[in-house]
Amino acid sequence: MPLDALITGRIATLAGETGFGWVEALGIRDGRVAFAGTEVDLETRADPHTERIVLEPDEVAIPGLTDAHLHLAGVAVATRQVDLTDAATMADGLARIRAAHEVLADPVAWLEGHGWDSDRWGRWPTAADLEAVAPGRRCALWAHDHHALLASRAALAVAGVDRDSVDPAGGVIRRDADGEPEGVLYETATRLVVSHVPPMAPRDLEAALVAVSLEVLALGVVAVHDPGGVVPDPDLGWSYPAYAHLSETGRLPVRVLASFRDDALDTALAGGLRSGAILGADPDGRARIGWQKCFADGSLGSRTAALLADIEPELDRPLPPDRRRGVWITEPDQLRALVERAAAGGIATQIHGIGDAAVRAALDVLAPTATRVPFMPRVEHVQLLDPADRGRFAAAGIAASVQPAHLGTDAIQARMLWGARADRSGYTWGSIAATGAVIAFGTDAPVEPFDPWPGIALAVRREDPRWPTGTPPFAPDEALSVERAIRAACVDPPRSAREPDRGRLTVGQRADVVIIPAACLAEPVEPGGALARCRPSIVMMDGRVAFEA
């Protein structure tokens, strides 16, 4: 049978376990790779109706990328919020909040935002700060890491949060010296307020999901693992219907594995959901069920990552003794129970673990289920890993889902808060890879931008042009080669979902092809260079051009 499409030039198939697997021609039929080899061999299989794509000498083709940790629905919502991610000072951020407040006609409408950073702003913002620029307004503003929420006085009042409120399990209400809530809520305490914020309307959510997905696709990302939202959705009545409807109507631009938070486990089990099951009525749809998402700990920036040893002291804002090793959002025994219940119902679990204590606990509870669930269990983030635990991912069949962009954002802070541990045990992707473990790259948008390429470059170079002049590379011995980093973006995410037909350009695989400048794969990689700035000219899904610059 003749080929539907023929691509000739330098093509990285990523065949095998090492190397780029270069070929000079790729034949596509019925959406899959039918042949990979020499141009001479393929010419005999083409006919006048075969679509031909000839790569320029300075171009290469690679498999489509999968973002293993992109809150796609969260990014969709963030597009309608006040963006504070590049507000360099508190004054700048508050000015943006004032401007947003002044254009809201409804006095009881909520003002939502994201991206503030207490380290960048010099101190923790307060409800009093908000009252000065948005008096009487109900405000709910996520911190950069989405592990802390800044709430206004009106928002706290709606939620019933006052000096008599008790910190919820796994959460903290930040208070002043007199015990009054200051406005910042950490971890599970954020739910006290966000549960009162009206969700985005279904039609608006679907439109935003499509728009964001098209932007993601243009970067070479053909699939997304959405680890779920930060807002409780125990009935699975928010993002799942949107994904299902987009999928069954053929309007979802990328493939999506949509995970759910552990507060929805009862709903998932009662509905017979399983990891890998289709969302929607179309059996060939692009949306499927992902993992159960649990949280072991918090984050670096919010000082809530669970640690094996105390955080480094900060004289200007000391932590109470019971918080110097972070916060357990979910205690290990509770994690184990959630993981086992999900596994019994055919649902794999991914656990958010940033601190070394949290990662160890996640490995402990996930290991017994690794062979009993449809997908590989995963630990998300793995930012601080005790050396004794490095080999446990490969040994137990657990994937390390990491977001290299966090190194660029967190390096200075990690060295400050984790001291010598940071360079010794932080972001140890090279050591994990050396054990043969699956390392799935993601971006963690909207915490970071959804452009995957700067993170891929960081994994190779371990330097960021945003760092102050003279900042040394972060543990350069942990650097990956360009080839291994590309595999972490293309091969390992679908491998973690046990998808045998995605991530490579070998015979039988889905023909997801991304054409990029050859300079993107050249070594040495420079900070902010060609790899970090990579932009595809063509993106194909299932053998069809889905994006063309």
Buried (B, 14 or more C-beta within 10 A) or exposed (E): EEBBBBBBBBBBBBBEEEEBBEBBBBBBBEBBBBBBBEBEBBEEBBEEEBBEBEBEEEBBBBBBBBBBBBBBBBBBBBBEBBBBBEBEEBEEBBEBBBEBBEEBEEEEEBBBBBBBBBBBBEEBBBBEBBBEBBEEBBBBBBBBBBBBBBBBBBBBEBBEBEEEBEBBEBBBBBBEEEEEBBBBBBBBBBBBBBEBBEBBEBEBBBBBBBBBBEBBBBBBBBBBBBBBBBBBBBEBEBBBBBBBBBBBEEBBBBBBBBBBBBBBBEBBBEBEBBBBBBBBEBEEBBBBBBBBBBBBBBBBBBBBBBBBBEBBEEEEEEBEEEBBBBBBBBEBEBBBEBBBBBBEBBBBBBBBBBBBBBBBBBBBBBBBBBEEBBBBBBBBBBBBBBEEBBBBBBEBBBBBBBBBBBBBBBBBBBBBBBBEBBBEBBBBBBBBBBBEBBBBBBBBBBBBBBBBBBBBBBBBBBBBBEBEEEEEBBBEEBBBBBBBBBBBBBBBBBBBBEBEEBBBBBBEBBBBBBBBBBBBBEEEBBBBBBBBBBBBBBBBBBBEBBBEE
